[in-house]
Amino acid sequence: MTQDAGRVAAKRINDHVEIIHEDNPDLVLEVPRRDWVAFTAAVKSGAFDLEALHREAEEHVA
């Protein structure tokens, strides 16, 4: 997990988890609850970089 990972928040909503980047709360990644364990494993292994949320937010602002 990158150092930037602390700038995201997770909210459990019924059948999915929303990952929200604190710098751009309009950018939300929805992860189905059935995939949550696989998603967190991918983040921990580096296969999914949470910094991608920050880059995505910057692209939408620009």
MIKOL-62610 format. One record per residue (C-alpha): residue number from 0; residue in one letter; x, y, z. Coordinates in nm, 4 decimals. Layout:
REM MIKOL-62610
<node num="NUM" residu="A" c1="X" c2="Y" c3="Z"/>
...
REM end
This chain:
REM MIKOL-62610
<node num="0" residu="M" c1="0.0000" c2="0.0000" c3="0.0000"/>
<node num="1" residu="T" c1="0.1350" c2="0.3429" c3="-0.0817"/>
<node num="2" residu="Q" c1="0.1832" c2="0.6198" c3="0.1703"/>
<node num="3" residu="D" c1="-0.1051" c2="0.7995" c3="-0.0036"/>
<node num="4" residu="A" c1="-0.3424" c2="0.5216" c3="0.1013"/>
<node num="5" residu="G" c1="-0.4286" c2="0.7126" c3="0.4180"/>
<node num="6" residu="R" c1="-0.6144" c2="0.9663" c3="0.2092"/>
<node num="7" residu="V" c1="-0.8991" c2="0.7348" c3="0.1201"/>
<node num="8" residu="A" c1="-1.2062" c2="0.6361" c3="0.3171"/>
<node num="9" residu="A" c1="-1.4183" c2="0.3231" c3="0.2849"/>
<node num="10" residu="K" c1="-1.7933" c2="0.3107" c3="0.3448"/>
<node num="11" residu="R" c1="-1.9897" c2="-0.0144" c3="0.3473"/>
<node num="12" residu="I" c1="-2.3202" c2="0.0277" c3="0.1614"/>
<node num="13" residu="N" c1="-2.5488" c2="-0.2800" c3="0.1467"/>
<node num="14" residu="D" c1="-2.3952" c2="-0.4837" c3="-0.1378"/>
<node num="15" residu="H" c1="-2.0773" c2="-0.2833" c3="-0.2030"/>
<node num="16" residu="V" c1="-1.8013" c2="-0.0793" c3="-0.0417"/>
<node num="17" residu="E" c1="-1.7328" c2="0.2742" c3="-0.1602"/>
<node num="18" residu="I" c1="-1.3714" c2="0.3907" c3="-0.1636"/>
<node num="19" residu="I" c1="-1.3609" c2="0.7706" c3="-0.1577"/>
<node num="20" residu="H" c1="-1.0484" c2="0.9808" c3="-0.2075"/>
<node num="21" residu="E" c1="-1.0479" c2="1.2558" c3="0.0559"/>
<node num="22" residu="D" c1="-0.9021" c2="1.5160" c3="-0.1843"/>
<node num="23" residu="N" c1="-1.1870" c2="1.4619" c3="-0.4293"/>
<node num="24" residu="P" c1="-1.4954" c2="1.3164" c3="-0.2589"/>
<node num="25" residu="D" c1="-1.6867" c2="1.3171" c3="-0.5891"/>
<node num="26" residu="L" c1="-1.4587" c2="1.0380" c3="-0.7136"/>
<node num="27" residu="V" c1="-1.5923" c2="0.7073" c3="-0.5787"/>
<node num="28" residu="L" c1="-1.4730" c2="0.3553" c3="-0.6526"/>
<node num="29" residu="E" c1="-1.7397" c2="0.0928" c3="-0.5812"/>
<node num="30" residu="V" c1="-1.6179" c2="-0.2546" c3="-0.4890"/>
<node num="31" residu="P" c1="-1.8778" c2="-0.5325" c3="-0.4591"/>
<node num="32" residu="R" c1="-1.8725" c2="-0.6797" c3="-0.1069"/>
<node num="33" residu="R" c1="-1.8173" c2="-1.0264" c3="-0.2509"/>
<node num="34" residu="D" c1="-1.4895" c2="-0.8941" c3="-0.4021"/>
<node num="35" residu="W" c1="-1.3739" c2="-0.6997" c3="-0.0941"/>
<node num="36" residu="V" c1="-1.1257" c2="-0.9622" c3="0.0293"/>
<node num="37" residu="A" c1="-0.9706" c2="-0.9972" c3="-0.3161"/>
<node num="38" residu="F" c1="-0.9590" c2="-0.6177" c3="-0.3538"/>
<node num="39" residu="T" c1="-0.7794" c2="-0.5622" c3="-0.0219"/>
<node num="40" residu="A" c1="-0.5360" c2="-0.8427" c3="-0.1079"/>
<node num="41" residu="A" c1="-0.4643" c2="-0.6714" c3="-0.4423"/>
<node num="42" residu="V" c1="-0.4000" c2="-0.3392" c3="-0.2674"/>
<node num="43" residu="K" c1="-0.1698" c2="-0.5014" c3="-0.0101"/>
<node num="44" residu="S" c1="0.0262" c2="-0.6850" c3="-0.2795"/>
<node num="45" residu="G" c1="0.0618" c2="-0.3711" c3="-0.4900"/>
<node num="46" residu="A" c1="-0.1460" c2="-0.5097" c3="-0.7777"/>
<node num="47" residu="F" c1="-0.3910" c2="-0.2208" c3="-0.7277"/>
<node num="48" residu="D" c1="-0.2388" c2="0.1147" c3="-0.6459"/>
<node num="49" residu="L" c1="-0.4656" c2="0.3452" c3="-0.4472"/>
<node num="50" residu="E" c1="-0.2685" c2="0.6339" c3="-0.5970"/>
<node num="51" residu="A" c1="-0.4699" c2="0.5586" c3="-0.9121"/>
<node num="52" residu="L" c1="-0.7686" c2="0.7242" c3="-0.7407"/>
<node num="53" residu="H" c1="-0.5663" c2="1.0423" c3="-0.6896"/>
<node num="54" residu="R" c1="-0.4485" c2="1.0450" c3="-1.0526"/>
<node num="55" residu="E" c1="-0.8071" c2="0.9890" c3="-1.1697"/>
<node num="56" residu="A" c1="-0.9248" c2="1.2808" c3="-0.9572"/>
<node num="57" residu="E" c1="-0.6578" c2="1.5084" c3="-1.1039"/>
<node num="58" residu="E" c1="-0.7561" c2="1.4105" c3="-1.4584"/>
<node num="59" residu="H" c1="-1.1210" c2="1.4982" c3="-1.3916"/>
<node num="60" residu="V" c1="-1.0276" c2="1.8372" c3="-1.2460"/>
<node num="61" residu="A" c1="-0.7935" c2="1.9293" c3="-1.5324"/>
REM end
